[in-house]
Amino acid sequence: MASVPRRVCWPRGENDAALGPIRQALDIVNETDYLELRGETFTDLAEVLISADGDRQPAVEALRQAIVNFDAKGARIQSDAFEDFGSHELKGLPGARQLYLVSLG
């Protein structure tokens, strides 16, 4: 479920117009126990930040937060911006990890 600001502003290239409402939504959902909604909102933020020019680190951090919330819920990211590579055992780390490919433009 994409947020309204991202669906309306972001496809037109209005990143700044989309960021404010998405950050307001994060302030609200971060006070809840709705992990999947938090993950979706962080995904929206990451998608907008990926398309913006400049430092990619905020997009990477937003994606990390999305993954943390989705993993806690036992869900996977539902977004065209991220390709799901499935669950894999990684050398030196306990348990399986969900891997995603992210295009940072």
N, C-alpha and C positions, 0 to 999 in steps of 0.2 A: 504494500500500500504506500504509494508515494504521497508526500505531503503536498497540499495545495500550492504553497508558494513555489516549491520546486517545479511542479508540473506547469504552472502558469508562467513564471519568470525565467527559469533556467533555460528552457528550450529556445527562448528568444535571445539568450546571451546576457541576460540581466542578472549577473551573479550577485552583485551587491544587493539588489532588491530581494533576492531569494535568501541571502544569508541571514538577514535580521530576523525574519519570521521563523526560520529554522532554528536559530539559536534561542529564540523565545520558547519554541516548542520543546527544545532540549531542557531548558530550565524547568518546564512543567513536568515532562515525563521522567526526568531524573529524580523527582520526588516521589515516584510511584514504584510499585513492584512489577510493572508491566515490562518485562525484559525484552520481549519481542518488539514492542512498540519503541522502546529505547533503541534497540538495534536498528530498526527501520529508520528512525530519525537520524541516528549517526550515519547510516548509509546515505541518506539524502544529503547530509552535510558533506560527506566525503565526495560524492558525485559532483556537487557544485564546486568544491575546492579543487578537485582534479581538473576541471575545465578552466579554472581561473589561471591567469598568468602569475608567475612568481614562485615563492617557496612552496615546495611539495610536502614539507614536513607536517603542516596542519592536516592535510588530506590523509596522510599515512596514520596520524594519531587518531583522526575520526574513524578511519577504517578499523584500527586496532580496537577502539571502543565498541564499534558495531560487532566485531567478532567476539569480544568478551561477553557482551550481552546475549548474542545469539547462542554462543556455546553454553552459557549458564542456563539458558532455556532449553537447550538440546535441539535448537533449530539451525537452519542454514541461511545464509544471505540470499535474498531473492532480489537480484538486481542485474540488469543488462551490463553494468559497468564492471562486474566481477565474474570471472569464470571459475566455477567450482571444480577443483581437481580431486575431490574426494578425500577420504580419511586415509592417512598413511602413518606408519611407524617411522620415526626419525631417529637416526643414530645418536645416542647420547641423551635422549629425552624419554622419560617414562610415558607410556600410553600412546594412543594414536592422536594425531593432530589433523584438523581439517585444513586443507590447503586451498588457497584462492590465487588466481592470477589477476592482477590489477594493472590496467593501462594508465600510466600517469601522463599520457598525451605526449 
